[in-house]
Amino acid sequence: MGDQSNNVSFTDFQLIGFSDLKGYRPLLFIPFCIILIYTLFANGILIIVIAKHRKLHAPMYILIGLIALLGFFVPIYFIPRMLFGFLLDWNTITRHECLIQMFCLHFSACFQSTILLGMAVDRYFAIIYPLRYNDFVLSIRNAVLIIAMVGLVVPLTFCKTNMVYHSFCEHTSVVNLACNDISKNYLALTVAFGVTSTDCFVIFCSYVIIFVVIFRSPSGESRHKAIHTCTTHIMTIVIAYISVTAAFVGYRVATIPRDIRILTSAMYHLVPAICNPIIYGLRTTEIRTQIVNLFKFNKVTTY
């Protein structure tokens, strides 16, 4: 679609990500469909197991369950629309749908950072102050931050074009189409990035202290279990923040092809959803045991 006059704003957008692939674009339906099915199944199993068994209702497992919930819902926020776009060339999204999708994706990303921080604090109190353990949730902070960030997009006028070279409503890609001054929008995005970076710093400091305490403690079963648990959490944290870094670098290096930028942005949301069920399903003994029992029970009942 063409340009509009400055006093008129588009009410919908065209998500034309991966158009540079031309005839090969529909082939992306296959890998993203597989990712959607896998993430729903794997994270769904993790949620069922944790919800079903009372001994998995301890704070650490609840945080793992929240990670699985994010892994279940985040792909639903944008992959189905991508699949319709790849297969049927249905690329239109209304402005209101775009803002809702933007809020859901950015809130989920910020909430993931909070959960990882919660896991670090969980281990900190469980290992260093076991009798003074306290849960640590900052969901309200995330809601206020993302509502403010997306709220600043609402009054913007989009009079230049409605062609968004992306496969979902990513904040920067949409805001850059506005005809207004967008300095406040970038300031809000910077604040959101700063909050996530602060979470990362606190997580790093927490695990440094935790491992100092662990390696100073006497060797034995409890020490081995503490190292194993913390290492599992660190694997999740590394995957999450590597995905963030890859997406951030992708938008800052001009020589990177724009389709690669979209892919890194999508993987930023999807890689944790793909990897976390494997990490927690294989490395957490209590969860692994219950998953095996679940499939054994289902196998028995089928005969």
Backbone bond lengths (Angstrom), bond angles and torsions (degrees), N, CA, C in turn:
res aa  C-N    CA-C-N  psi(-1)  N-CA   C-N-CA  omega(-1)  CA-C   N-CA-C  phi
1 M - - - 1.471 - - 1.518 110.07 -
2 G 1.324 116.77 151.42 1.453 120.91 -175.73 1.505 113.45 -84.11
3 D 1.337 114.89 -171.52 1.456 121.08 178.77 1.526 110.06 -77.13
4 Q 1.334 114.78 161.55 1.456 121.55 174.40 1.516 108.54 -122.41
5 S 1.322 115.27 164.32 1.457 119.16 177.13 1.507 110.38 -68.56
6 N 1.328 116.35 160.82 1.452 121.36 -172.23 1.526 114.24 -66.59
7 N 1.347 118.19 -17.72 1.458 119.59 -178.74 1.527 112.57 -95.00
8 V 1.315 117.13 6.77 1.461 122.08 179.08 1.523 108.57 -124.31
9 S 1.331 115.57 138.27 1.464 120.16 -179.16 1.522 110.17 -118.19
10 F 1.317 117.01 138.98 1.460 120.70 176.89 1.521 110.18 -62.78
11 T 1.323 115.72 144.01 1.470 120.94 178.81 1.524 111.65 -105.91
12 D 1.318 116.32 0.31 1.462 119.83 174.47 1.523 109.10 -147.75
13 F 1.326 114.82 166.08 1.459 121.37 -179.94 1.526 109.61 -127.49
14 Q 1.327 114.05 156.09 1.459 120.93 174.34 1.534 108.30 -110.54
15 L 1.326 116.57 114.36 1.464 121.39 179.75 1.530 108.42 -87.49
16 I 1.323 115.81 100.36 1.465 120.30 -171.40 1.534 111.73 -110.76
17 G 1.323 117.17 29.40 1.462 121.12 179.21 1.519 112.20 -58.42
18 F 1.326 115.70 146.05 1.471 125.06 179.47 1.531 112.49 68.26
19 S 1.348 117.42 16.27 1.464 119.29 178.23 1.523 112.63 -66.00
20 D 1.327 117.25 -22.78 1.464 120.16 178.40 1.523 111.81 -64.16
21 L 1.334 116.56 -18.83 1.470 120.17 177.90 1.521 111.89 -76.31
22 K 1.328 116.36 -14.96 1.465 123.64 177.68 1.532 111.49 54.48
23 G 1.331 117.77 -116.62 1.460 121.49 -175.15 1.512 114.44 -66.69
24 Y 1.331 116.95 -18.28 1.469 120.32 -179.79 1.534 112.37 -85.58
25 R 1.329 117.48 -9.39 1.467 120.66 -177.40 1.537 113.26 -56.87
26 P 1.347 119.54 -43.08 1.475 119.14 179.86 1.528 113.71 -60.05
27 L 1.333 117.18 -23.68 1.465 119.85 -179.18 1.530 112.31 -66.83
28 L 1.342 116.65 -19.75 1.461 120.26 177.80 1.524 111.75 -67.01
29 F 1.332 116.96 -15.53 1.466 120.62 177.08 1.530 110.85 -56.29
30 I 1.333 117.14 -40.19 1.471 121.55 -173.65 1.528 112.03 -65.18
31 P 1.352 120.51 -56.61 1.474 118.85 -178.28 1.525 113.28 -63.83
32 F 1.332 117.52 -38.59 1.466 119.12 -178.01 1.529 111.50 -73.12
33 C 1.320 118.15 -30.21 1.456 121.27 174.62 1.532 110.15 -67.10
34 I 1.324 116.49 -41.91 1.469 121.11 177.35 1.521 110.40 -62.62
35 I 1.330 116.55 -42.69 1.469 121.11 178.73 1.523 110.34 -61.28
36 L 1.327 117.20 -43.40 1.468 121.08 -179.81 1.528 111.11 -61.57
37 I 1.317 116.66 -48.59 1.469 120.70 -179.08 1.525 110.69 -62.42
38 Y 1.336 115.93 -44.74 1.468 119.79 -178.41 1.529 111.85 -63.80
39 T 1.341 117.32 -47.26 1.469 119.90 -176.14 1.531 111.12 -65.37
40 L 1.334 117.42 -37.58 1.457 120.34 177.83 1.525 110.62 -65.76
41 F 1.323 116.45 -43.37 1.466 120.41 -178.33 1.527 111.45 -69.40
42 A 1.337 117.02 -51.50 1.468 120.95 -174.70 1.525 111.85 -65.30
43 N 1.319 116.81 -47.78 1.470 119.63 179.55 1.525 111.08 -70.05
44 G 1.344 117.10 -32.52 1.456 120.79 176.89 1.524 111.82 -62.58
45 I 1.338 116.39 -42.11 1.470 120.91 177.37 1.526 110.09 -61.82
46 L 1.317 116.87 -43.62 1.471 121.45 -179.77 1.537 110.46 -62.01
47 I 1.324 117.29 -42.56 1.465 121.86 179.91 1.532 110.37 -64.11
48 I 1.331 116.65 -45.46 1.464 121.35 -178.77 1.523 111.03 -61.50
49 V 1.338 116.20 -45.56 1.461 120.76 -178.30 1.525 111.24 -62.61
50 I 1.324 116.99 -45.73 1.467 120.57 -178.40 1.525 111.04 -68.95
51 A 1.323 117.34 -39.45 1.466 120.58 -179.74 1.520 112.30 -70.73
52 K 1.320 117.08 -31.30 1.460 122.08 -172.87 1.522 113.67 -78.13
53 H 1.334 117.68 -33.26 1.463 121.46 -171.61 1.530 110.76 -107.33
54 R 1.314 116.07 122.04 1.459 121.43 -175.42 1.521 113.26 -63.12
55 K 1.317 117.44 -33.43 1.469 118.50 -178.03 1.529 112.18 -71.81
56 L 1.336 116.04 -6.86 1.466 120.69 174.09 1.529 111.11 -100.27
57 H 1.338 116.90 17.00 1.463 120.72 179.68 1.524 112.38 -96.20
58 A 1.332 116.41 14.36 1.464 120.72 174.16 1.526 108.76 -70.22
59 P 1.341 117.44 157.10 1.478 120.39 -176.32 1.522 114.69 -51.47
60 M 1.339 117.58 -41.49 1.463 119.64 -177.84 1.525 110.77 -61.77
61 Y 1.326 117.88 -42.98 1.464 121.44 -178.51 1.520 110.96 -72.88
62 I 1.324 117.47 -31.72 1.469 120.35 175.89 1.525 109.95 -63.34
63 L 1.338 116.56 -41.02 1.465 120.53 176.91 1.524 110.91 -64.24
64 I 1.331 117.07 -39.10 1.468 120.61 175.80 1.528 109.73 -63.84
65 G 1.340 116.31 -39.39 1.458 120.61 176.84 1.516 112.47 -62.31
66 L 1.335 116.64 -38.57 1.469 120.68 177.45 1.528 110.91 -66.02
67 I 1.337 116.39 -39.02 1.467 120.33 175.35 1.524 109.89 -60.48
68 A 1.344 116.19 -42.17 1.465 120.70 178.94 1.529 111.13 -65.41
69 L 1.345 117.02 -38.37 1.468 120.46 176.76 1.525 111.22 -59.81
70 L 1.332 115.71 -43.77 1.469 119.28 176.37 1.520 110.27 -61.96
71 G 1.337 116.28 -43.84 1.459 120.42 179.26 1.515 112.91 -62.15
72 F 1.336 116.56 -27.18 1.460 121.64 179.17 1.530 111.28 -79.21
73 F 1.328 116.67 -44.71 1.466 120.35 -171.84 1.527 114.08 -87.28
74 V 1.324 118.38 -33.74 1.469 120.10 -176.41 1.531 112.22 -56.75
75 P 1.355 120.26 -47.21 1.472 118.31 177.47 1.522 113.13 -60.39
76 I 1.351 117.12 -32.02 1.474 120.48 179.77 1.524 110.77 -65.20
77 Y 1.343 116.87 -29.33 1.455 120.56 -177.48 1.519 113.03 -62.82
78 F 1.347 117.40 -30.23 1.469 116.52 -173.49 1.525 115.91 -139.92
79 I 1.348 119.44 -22.38 1.464 118.78 -176.11 1.534 113.14 -66.31
80 P 1.364 120.19 -44.95 1.473 118.03 -179.88 1.530 113.45 -54.80
81 R 1.339 116.43 -41.04 1.467 119.33 178.49 1.529 110.71 -66.55
82 M 1.329 116.77 -37.11 1.464 120.19 175.98 1.523 110.72 -61.22
83 L 1.338 116.66 -42.95 1.465 120.99 -178.23 1.525 111.18 -62.21
84 F 1.351 116.74 -42.60 1.467 120.18 176.75 1.528 110.63 -63.02
85 G 1.337 115.95 -37.37 1.459 119.49 178.94 1.515 112.05 -66.66
86 F 1.337 117.00 -42.84 1.463 121.18 -179.38 1.530 111.54 -66.58
87 L 1.337 116.18 -44.14 1.459 120.43 -171.26 1.528 112.80 -86.70
88 L 1.341 116.94 -41.89 1.462 121.18 -173.21 1.526 113.52 -113.81
89 D 1.330 116.62 -0.57 1.463 121.95 -179.20 1.528 112.03 62.32
90 W 1.372 116.03 32.01 1.463 121.16 174.48 1.523 108.07 -89.33
91 N 1.320 116.76 94.32 1.458 121.61 -171.88 1.531 113.92 -107.90
92 T 1.332 117.58 -2.57 1.469 121.00 -175.18 1.520 111.18 -79.84
93 I 1.335 116.03 135.02 1.463 122.51 173.10 1.527 107.25 -136.82
94 T 1.328 116.72 133.08 1.464 119.57 -179.49 1.532 109.69 -70.34
95 R 1.321 114.93 161.09 1.468 119.75 -178.99 1.531 111.43 -61.10
96 H 1.336 117.00 -41.59 1.459 120.30 -179.50 1.532 111.31 -66.75
97 E 1.331 116.83 -41.62 1.470 120.44 176.80 1.519 110.57 -62.70
98 C 1.316 115.85 -38.33 1.459 121.46 179.53 1.525 110.91 -62.63
99 L 1.329 116.79 -44.28 1.464 121.05 -179.88 1.527 111.22 -66.52
100 I 1.333 116.61 -38.99 1.470 120.20 177.75 1.518 110.32 -64.77
101 Q 1.327 116.65 -44.22 1.460 120.70 178.74 1.527 110.63 -62.97
102 M 1.330 116.65 -42.13 1.460 121.61 178.46 1.523 110.89 -59.96
103 F 1.348 116.07 -45.24 1.464 120.06 179.17 1.529 110.95 -62.03
104 C 1.324 117.18 -47.72 1.471 121.29 -177.11 1.529 111.40 -60.59
105 L 1.315 117.19 -44.00 1.464 120.98 -177.48 1.525 111.41 -68.29
106 H 1.334 116.71 -45.77 1.462 119.46 -177.61 1.529 111.56 -72.95
107 F 1.329 116.86 -34.79 1.460 119.31 176.36 1.526 110.46 -65.41
108 S 1.331 116.54 -41.37 1.461 120.73 179.34 1.528 111.21 -63.39
109 A 1.340 116.13 -41.00 1.461 119.80 178.89 1.523 111.02 -64.08
110 C 1.342 116.10 -42.69 1.464 120.64 179.20 1.530 110.47 -68.56
111 F 1.326 117.05 -38.11 1.460 121.84 -179.88 1.526 110.52 -67.33
112 Q 1.345 116.59 -35.34 1.466 120.07 176.56 1.523 110.29 -60.75
113 S 1.338 115.98 -42.09 1.461 120.18 177.76 1.522 110.71 -60.38
114 T 1.348 116.42 -39.42 1.459 121.09 179.34 1.527 111.28 -65.87
115 I 1.337 116.80 -40.81 1.463 120.53 179.27 1.523 110.23 -64.13
116 L 1.327 116.94 -42.85 1.467 120.32 178.29 1.523 110.42 -62.76
117 L 1.337 116.01 -37.85 1.462 119.95 175.03 1.526 109.78 -64.95
118 G 1.332 116.16 -41.19 1.457 120.50 177.93 1.518 112.06 -61.30
119 M 1.330 117.22 -38.28 1.467 121.08 177.63 1.523 111.17 -64.65
120 A 1.344 115.50 -40.45 1.465 119.40 178.83 1.522 110.65 -64.08
121 V 1.340 115.91 -43.55 1.465 120.28 179.34 1.525 110.45 -67.57
122 D 1.339 116.94 -37.40 1.464 121.77 176.33 1.527 110.86 -56.58
123 R 1.327 115.57 -48.89 1.480 119.66 179.48 1.524 110.66 -67.18
124 Y 1.339 116.76 -37.29 1.468 121.19 -178.52 1.529 110.10 -60.13
125 F 1.336 115.88 -50.93 1.465 119.55 -178.39 1.528 111.48 -71.28
126 A 1.332 116.87 -36.88 1.460 119.92 -177.79 1.519 111.94 -67.19
127 I 1.333 116.82 -32.82 1.469 120.76 -176.39 1.524 112.09 -95.74
128 I 1.331 116.81 -41.78 1.471 119.50 -173.80 1.531 111.56 -92.46
129 Y 1.349 116.85 -42.07 1.467 120.53 179.43 1.534 109.37 -126.32
130 P 1.347 117.90 67.98 1.463 120.74 -174.08 1.521 114.16 -61.31
131 L 1.330 118.67 -25.02 1.464 121.09 -178.55 1.526 111.53 -92.83
132 R 1.316 116.57 -3.37 1.470 120.04 -178.32 1.521 110.55 -123.05
133 Y 1.352 114.63 28.68 1.460 119.11 -177.78 1.530 111.52 -60.84
134 N 1.309 115.70 141.86 1.466 120.88 178.22 1.524 108.85 -146.56
135 D 1.314 116.60 140.61 1.460 120.29 178.28 1.521 109.53 -74.96
136 F 1.333 115.70 158.05 1.462 119.53 -172.77 1.522 108.76 -141.17
137 V 1.311 117.86 102.06 1.459 121.55 -177.26 1.528 109.17 -128.38
138 L 1.333 115.62 134.67 1.473 120.76 -177.66 1.522 111.11 -126.56
139 S 1.336 115.94 40.39 1.464 120.01 -176.40 1.523 112.19 -63.12
140 I 1.335 117.30 -35.92 1.464 120.47 -178.09 1.524 110.12 -63.04
141 R 1.317 116.25 -40.86 1.475 120.40 177.56 1.523 110.46 -56.62
142 N 1.344 116.07 -45.11 1.456 120.60 -178.61 1.530 111.27 -62.89
143 A 1.335 116.06 -45.34 1.465 120.45 -178.12 1.523 111.22 -61.35
144 V 1.332 116.85 -46.85 1.469 120.97 -179.44 1.528 110.42 -62.41
145 L 1.310 116.48 -43.64 1.463 121.85 -177.39 1.530 111.59 -63.63
146 I 1.333 116.73 -48.99 1.465 120.20 -176.32 1.522 111.59 -74.30
147 I 1.328 117.53 -35.08 1.480 119.93 175.05 1.528 109.72 -60.37
148 A 1.333 116.52 -42.50 1.471 120.36 178.36 1.528 110.80 -64.50
149 M 1.340 116.81 -42.90 1.462 121.02 -177.27 1.526 111.28 -65.34
150 V 1.334 116.66 -47.21 1.466 120.68 179.36 1.526 110.37 -73.08
151 G 1.350 117.27 -34.21 1.461 120.96 178.90 1.518 112.50 -59.84
152 L 1.322 116.85 -32.40 1.464 120.34 178.72 1.526 112.32 -72.05
153 V 1.333 116.86 -15.12 1.467 120.51 177.52 1.527 110.43 -82.18
154 V 1.345 116.13 -28.53 1.476 121.29 -174.05 1.534 112.91 -55.05
155 P 1.352 120.86 -48.13 1.476 119.66 -176.67 1.525 114.75 -78.40
156 L 1.317 118.68 -3.73 1.461 120.49 -177.48 1.525 111.37 -66.73
157 T 1.335 115.27 148.16 1.461 122.09 176.77 1.522 109.07 -104.73
158 F 1.330 116.02 127.79 1.467 120.89 -179.24 1.523 108.09 -109.76
159 C 1.335 115.85 88.70 1.464 120.92 -174.36 1.534 112.67 -109.23
160 K 1.323 116.93 -8.08 1.466 119.60 -177.07 1.526 111.07 -79.40
161 T 1.323 115.63 -58.68 1.461 122.08 -178.80 1.519 108.12 -160.31
162 N 1.311 116.12 161.23 1.465 119.90 175.34 1.526 111.41 -114.21
163 M 1.323 115.75 15.17 1.460 121.24 178.97 1.525 109.89 -86.85
164 V 1.329 116.39 109.49 1.461 121.74 179.35 1.528 108.13 -103.33
165 Y 1.339 116.25 113.37 1.471 117.02 179.45 1.525 108.85 -80.94
166 H 1.311 113.34 77.22 1.468 122.20 177.72 1.519 107.29 -161.92
167 S 1.337 116.63 167.44 1.463 120.07 179.88 1.517 112.13 -102.16
168 F 1.328 116.96 -3.66 1.465 121.89 172.78 1.514 108.17 -153.80
169 C 1.332 116.88 173.22 1.470 120.78 -173.62 1.524 110.89 -82.02
170 E 1.290 116.37 80.06 1.459 122.30 175.86 1.527 108.07 -81.15
171 H 1.318 117.10 135.75 1.464 123.47 -170.07 1.525 112.98 -50.58
172 T 1.312 117.53 -54.36 1.469 121.59 -175.17 1.522 111.72 -62.43
173 S 1.338 116.92 -42.72 1.469 120.93 -178.03 1.519 111.90 -62.71
174 V 1.325 117.05 -37.71 1.463 121.06 -179.78 1.523 110.96 -76.64
175 V 1.323 117.67 -46.81 1.467 122.28 -176.70 1.530 111.18 -61.01
176 N 1.317 117.29 -35.44 1.466 120.79 -178.26 1.528 112.91 -65.06
177 L 1.338 117.46 -13.53 1.465 120.55 178.49 1.524 112.35 -86.88
178 A 1.329 117.78 -8.73 1.469 121.66 -174.50 1.527 111.94 -71.56
179 C 1.327 114.57 151.22 1.468 120.53 177.18 1.526 111.86 -90.76
180 N 1.341 117.05 -12.47 1.463 121.53 -176.42 1.527 111.30 -86.10
181 D 1.321 114.50 176.65 1.463 121.34 171.43 1.534 107.98 -70.56
182 I 1.325 117.34 124.20 1.467 120.91 -175.56 1.532 111.98 -111.54
183 S 1.326 116.77 20.03 1.472 119.70 -179.11 1.529 111.28 -62.88
184 K 1.359 116.61 -37.77 1.470 119.68 178.91 1.527 111.18 -65.68
185 N 1.330 115.90 -34.62 1.462 119.81 179.58 1.526 111.01 -66.26
186 Y 1.325 115.45 -41.52 1.467 118.89 178.39 1.522 111.09 -69.61
187 L 1.324 116.94 -32.59 1.459 120.67 176.58 1.535 109.88 -64.29
188 A 1.346 116.87 -43.43 1.467 121.08 178.43 1.525 111.04 -63.14
189 L 1.337 115.88 -40.40 1.465 120.11 178.32 1.528 110.62 -65.14
190 T 1.338 116.32 -38.94 1.459 120.98 178.05 1.521 111.24 -64.04
191 V 1.340 116.49 -40.58 1.472 120.91 177.64 1.527 110.10 -62.59
192 A 1.336 116.20 -44.12 1.468 120.57 179.40 1.529 110.53 -61.41
193 F 1.330 115.94 -42.86 1.469 119.96 178.15 1.523 110.33 -65.67
194 G 1.343 116.62 -37.22 1.465 120.88 178.85 1.521 112.19 -64.80
195 V 1.346 116.15 -39.05 1.477 120.15 178.29 1.522 110.23 -64.21
196 T 1.334 115.96 -45.01 1.465 119.98 178.76 1.526 111.03 -63.33
197 S 1.328 116.51 -39.72 1.465 120.67 178.25 1.526 111.01 -64.89
198 T 1.336 116.50 -37.76 1.471 120.48 176.63 1.516 110.56 -63.63
199 D 1.343 116.75 -43.10 1.466 120.68 175.65 1.520 110.45 -56.57
200 C 1.327 115.97 -44.49 1.464 121.29 -179.54 1.524 110.91 -60.87
201 F 1.330 116.70 -42.89 1.466 121.36 -179.98 1.528 111.07 -64.52
202 V 1.339 116.58 -43.78 1.469 120.67 179.30 1.526 110.32 -64.36
203 I 1.337 116.68 -40.76 1.469 121.17 177.98 1.524 110.17 -60.70
204 F 1.335 116.18 -45.61 1.471 121.02 -179.77 1.528 110.63 -60.23
205 C 1.333 115.94 -47.65 1.472 119.87 -179.76 1.529 111.55 -62.62
206 S 1.344 116.81 -39.37 1.457 121.33 -179.38 1.521 111.25 -61.85
207 Y 1.331 116.09 -45.35 1.465 119.17 -177.91 1.528 112.18 -72.36
208 V 1.328 116.88 -30.51 1.464 119.02 174.23 1.525 110.00 -61.23
209 I 1.340 115.85 -47.43 1.471 120.77 178.95 1.527 110.63 -63.33
210 I 1.332 116.12 -42.58 1.465 120.94 -178.65 1.525 111.04 -60.06
211 F 1.338 116.53 -47.81 1.466 119.26 -177.30 1.525 111.85 -70.12
212 V 1.331 117.91 -31.00 1.470 119.89 174.07 1.523 109.73 -61.34
213 V 1.335 116.48 -45.99 1.466 121.24 179.54 1.525 110.88 -64.97
214 I 1.352 116.60 -43.10 1.469 120.50 -178.55 1.531 111.30 -60.76
215 F 1.327 116.51 -47.64 1.464 119.61 -175.56 1.529 112.70 -74.89
216 R 1.323 116.38 -13.70 1.468 119.39 173.61 1.528 111.87 -88.10
217 S 1.329 116.32 -14.09 1.464 120.13 -178.32 1.525 109.84 -82.97
218 P 1.343 117.42 159.60 1.473 121.05 179.89 1.518 110.41 -62.75
219 S 1.332 115.97 143.99 1.460 119.89 178.56 1.520 109.85 -69.82
220 G 1.305 116.17 149.84 1.454 121.17 -179.43 1.512 110.77 163.01
221 E 1.338 116.40 -171.89 1.461 121.59 -176.64 1.522 111.90 -63.14
222 S 1.339 117.84 -42.10 1.460 121.17 -178.03 1.533 110.94 -65.35
223 R 1.332 115.94 -38.51 1.468 119.66 178.49 1.524 110.21 -66.52
224 H 1.329 116.85 -43.41 1.463 120.88 179.26 1.528 110.90 -61.70
225 K 1.342 116.87 -42.44 1.462 121.27 -179.68 1.526 110.87 -65.65
226 A 1.337 117.02 -40.03 1.457 120.70 178.93 1.525 111.52 -63.14
227 I 1.355 116.00 -43.27 1.469 120.52 178.18 1.526 110.35 -63.22
228 H 1.335 116.40 -43.41 1.463 121.44 -178.62 1.529 110.43 -62.29
229 T 1.339 116.95 -46.53 1.469 121.40 -179.30 1.524 111.36 -63.32
230 C 1.321 116.59 -46.55 1.470 120.51 -178.45 1.524 110.94 -65.80
231 T 1.327 117.04 -38.10 1.468 120.50 178.52 1.526 110.69 -63.46
232 T 1.326 116.82 -39.05 1.463 121.11 177.31 1.521 110.68 -60.81
233 H 1.334 116.44 -46.07 1.470 120.19 178.83 1.530 110.87 -63.74
234 I 1.326 116.83 -40.26 1.468 120.86 -178.46 1.526 110.48 -63.98
235 M 1.335 117.85 -36.71 1.464 120.67 176.75 1.525 110.54 -59.81
236 T 1.333 116.53 -42.82 1.469 121.26 178.08 1.521 110.92 -64.26
237 I 1.325 116.39 -43.15 1.464 121.66 -179.08 1.526 110.85 -63.82
238 V 1.328 116.29 -44.70 1.474 120.81 -179.51 1.527 110.08 -61.40
239 I 1.333 117.61 -44.94 1.464 121.51 179.40 1.529 110.55 -60.22
240 A 1.337 116.24 -44.78 1.463 120.54 -178.51 1.522 111.63 -62.29
241 Y 1.325 116.86 -47.83 1.467 119.67 -174.42 1.523 113.24 -79.47
242 I 1.330 117.96 -25.10 1.466 119.54 171.50 1.528 109.25 -66.18
243 S 1.347 116.45 -40.04 1.468 120.57 177.78 1.523 110.73 -62.52
244 V 1.330 116.71 -42.33 1.467 121.16 178.16 1.528 110.58 -62.03
245 T 1.327 115.85 -46.35 1.464 120.86 -178.45 1.516 111.57 -62.44
246 A 1.344 116.58 -42.64 1.470 120.75 179.63 1.525 110.90 -61.44
247 A 1.352 116.56 -42.60 1.464 120.36 178.96 1.531 110.77 -66.58
248 F 1.337 116.83 -41.17 1.466 121.62 -179.47 1.529 110.87 -63.99
249 V 1.328 117.06 -45.94 1.469 121.78 179.93 1.527 110.24 -65.09
250 G 1.342 115.93 -38.08 1.461 120.12 -179.16 1.512 113.46 -57.70
251 Y 1.338 117.48 -32.18 1.467 121.30 -179.41 1.522 112.47 -92.20
252 R 1.317 117.41 -5.66 1.464 119.90 -177.94 1.527 112.79 -105.83
253 V 1.328 117.74 -18.29 1.466 121.86 -179.57 1.526 108.73 -101.20
254 A 1.323 115.75 113.17 1.465 121.21 -172.44 1.520 113.26 -66.58
255 T 1.326 117.89 -25.87 1.462 121.04 -175.37 1.530 113.10 -78.72
256 I 1.321 117.15 -11.67 1.470 120.16 179.85 1.531 109.22 -74.87
257 P 1.342 118.26 127.24 1.474 120.76 179.28 1.528 111.33 -57.18
258 R 1.333 116.13 146.04 1.462 119.05 -173.70 1.529 112.84 -67.31
259 D 1.335 117.76 -26.96 1.462 118.99 175.80 1.521 111.69 -68.44
260 I 1.333 116.37 -33.47 1.466 120.60 175.88 1.521 109.72 -67.64
261 R 1.321 117.20 -36.44 1.468 121.01 177.03 1.524 110.82 -62.38
262 I 1.330 116.13 -43.46 1.460 119.64 178.72 1.526 110.43 -63.78
263 L 1.335 115.92 -41.68 1.459 120.25 -179.50 1.526 111.38 -62.96
264 T 1.350 117.12 -44.20 1.468 119.59 178.77 1.527 111.00 -65.75
265 S 1.329 116.30 -34.77 1.462 120.37 178.00 1.530 110.54 -66.20
266 A 1.333 116.71 -41.33 1.467 120.73 178.05 1.525 110.71 -67.79
267 M 1.328 116.44 -42.02 1.467 120.12 -179.22 1.527 111.80 -67.75
268 Y 1.327 116.45 -27.21 1.469 120.69 175.02 1.525 110.32 -57.12
269 H 1.333 116.11 -37.97 1.459 120.71 178.84 1.527 112.37 -85.11
270 L 1.351 117.12 -28.57 1.457 119.97 -170.11 1.529 114.85 -96.65
271 V 1.337 117.50 -32.88 1.472 119.56 -175.44 1.533 112.19 -57.69
272 P 1.359 119.72 -45.95 1.469 118.10 176.28 1.524 112.58 -59.94
273 A 1.338 117.09 -39.36 1.468 120.75 179.55 1.524 111.56 -65.24
274 I 1.334 116.97 -29.53 1.463 121.73 179.21 1.529 111.31 -79.47
275 C 1.321 116.50 -44.27 1.466 121.31 -171.23 1.525 114.52 -85.08
276 N 1.325 117.91 -35.45 1.471 120.14 -173.71 1.524 114.55 -59.19
277 P 1.354 119.81 -41.56 1.469 117.99 177.23 1.523 113.09 -61.31
278 I 1.329 116.40 -35.13 1.471 120.06 178.76 1.523 109.90 -68.70
279 I 1.338 115.96 -46.10 1.468 120.42 -178.26 1.522 111.31 -60.66
280 Y 1.340 116.48 -52.50 1.462 119.63 -176.39 1.522 112.31 -76.89
281 G 1.338 116.32 -30.48 1.465 119.10 178.65 1.513 113.14 -69.77
282 L 1.329 117.23 -32.72 1.462 121.40 -177.68 1.526 112.89 -94.02
283 R 1.320 117.58 -36.93 1.465 120.30 -171.67 1.532 114.34 -94.19
284 T 1.318 117.91 -20.34 1.463 120.07 179.55 1.527 108.44 -94.76
285 T 1.330 116.37 108.35 1.467 122.02 -171.85 1.515 112.50 -56.94
286 E 1.340 117.56 -45.89 1.458 121.31 -176.68 1.529 111.04 -63.07
287 I 1.333 116.97 -41.15 1.468 120.70 179.96 1.526 109.98 -71.42
288 R 1.329 116.60 -42.80 1.475 120.44 179.94 1.526 110.98 -59.72
289 T 1.325 116.33 -42.51 1.470 120.77 179.66 1.520 111.44 -61.44
290 Q 1.333 116.29 -43.70 1.462 120.11 -178.47 1.530 111.71 -69.91
291 I 1.330 117.68 -33.24 1.473 120.87 176.32 1.520 110.12 -65.68
292 V 1.340 116.43 -44.42 1.472 120.74 177.88 1.523 110.14 -61.13
293 N 1.337 116.76 -44.17 1.468 120.68 178.91 1.524 111.74 -62.76
294 L 1.332 116.37 -37.20 1.463 121.00 179.41 1.518 111.10 -61.53
295 F 1.336 116.35 -46.16 1.460 119.90 -179.25 1.521 111.66 -72.27
296 K 1.323 117.54 -33.78 1.465 120.35 175.87 1.525 110.68 -63.38
297 F 1.344 115.63 -42.62 1.468 120.61 179.81 1.525 110.67 -63.49
298 N 1.326 116.04 -43.86 1.453 120.08 -179.98 1.526 111.39 -65.58
299 K 1.348 115.44 -34.79 1.470 119.67 179.15 1.524 110.61 -67.81
300 V 1.340 115.73 -40.44 1.461 120.81 -179.90 1.525 110.85 -65.95
301 T 1.343 116.26 -42.67 1.465 120.12 -176.41 1.531 113.04 -69.53
302 T 1.326 116.78 -19.53 1.467 119.61 179.13 1.524 112.19 -77.36
303 Y 1.338 116.91 -19.97 1.466 120.41 -178.96 1.523 111.24 -91.67
